[in-house]
Amino acid sequence: MRTALRLLGTLLLLVSLLGLAGVALAPVVPESVTLPLPDGGLPLRSEPLSASAAPSPLSPTASDTAATTRPITRLAIPRIGLAADVVPATLVERDGGATWQVPAFKVGHAEGTAGAGQPGNAVLLGHVTSVHSGNVFATLDQTAAGDQVQVFSDADEFDYQVASVDHVPRTDTDVLAQGPTPTISLITCTGVWLPTIWDYTERLVVRAELVGHT
């Protein structure tokens, strides 16, 4: 009996240590950022999408303006030394839900969100620490209100200024909301690593507004 109890205690200790190691090391960030879609608050990867009820990242007129969206091709925040190429992050179905596919080693411009310098919320996604996908947003947590954010669409540059830096729950829908003001939202993972769901508890959201817009 004593031997069995000792073995059980050893097993529980090993399980506990492995759990702590998973939190500390956060070995791989998921290949997609688990965020809810704005319309209806449908969490990504939690409920099946139907053809008639699939939510849109923008307003119902998003498809009408998609052809005129100015793509974001590069991003820089000089004060924190962030400079990265930006490529499209396509909206895909996964595990019965929908998510944006975050590119490896680059920033992803979320499909269906506003373009460079245009009205609405341009959502930019990036990994913070990932063995296989890089850490393009590793220094994003050093951003502060007032910082300059340079957004490029090929040769055209648009200057934004950071308005807020927030930590929100991983299921927050407000960070994706659209509006008339030209803004960008830079989003990455933060908080505590949860190995049981292979995700972090929170999202770091840096919101910036176009300089000179009235």
Secondary structure, DSSP 8 states (H G I E B T S, - for coil): -HHHHHHHHHHHHHHHHHHHHHHHH-----SB-----SSTT--TTTS---TTT---SS-TTHHHHGGG-----EEEEGGGTEEEEEEEE-EEEETTEEEEB--TTSEEEETTS--TTSSEEEEEE--SS-TTT--TTTTGGG--TT-EEEEEETTEEEEEEEEEEEEEETT--GGG---SSEEEEEEEEEEEEETTTTEEEEEEEEEEEETT--
